[in-house]
Amino acid sequence: MLIFFKKYNSCKNPTSTIGLEVSYQLSVISYQLSVISYQLSVH
């Protein structure tokens, strides 16, 4: 779903695709950090 949205977005506006990519990377990083902190709190 996200890949299709990114392809559609790049056809429409290339600069917004970069912003979408950055926000996606940041959300993935924050998710990984929350998983790590959860594992640390469990142990």
C-alpha positions in Angstrom: 0.0 0.0 0.0 2.8 2.4 1.0 4.9 1.6 -2.1 1.9 2.3 -4.4 1.3 5.6 -2.6 4.9 6.6 -3.0 4.9 5.7 -6.7 1.8 7.8 -7.2 3.2 10.6 -5.2 6.5 10.7 -7.1 4.6 10.9 -10.4 2.6 13.8 -9.0 5.2 15.7 -7.0 8.8 14.6 -6.6 9.7 16.8 -3.6 6.9 15.5 -1.5 8.1 12.0 -2.1 11.4 12.9 -0.3 9.5 14.2 2.7 7.3 11.1 2.8 10.5 8.9 2.6 12.1 10.8 5.5 8.9 10.7 7.7 8.6 6.9 7.0 12.3 6.4 8.0 11.7 8.4 11.2 8.6 6.4 12.1 10.5 3.1 11.5 13.4 4.3 13.7 11.0 5.5 16.5 9.2 2.1 16.3 12.5 0.2 16.7 13.5 2.4 19.6 10.2 1.8 21.4 10.6 -2.0 20.8 14.2 -1.8 22.3 13.0 0.2 25.3 10.2 -2.3 25.9 12.6 -5.2 25.8 14.9 -3.4 28.2 12.0 -2.7 30.6 10.9 -6.4 30.4 14.4 -7.6 31.4 
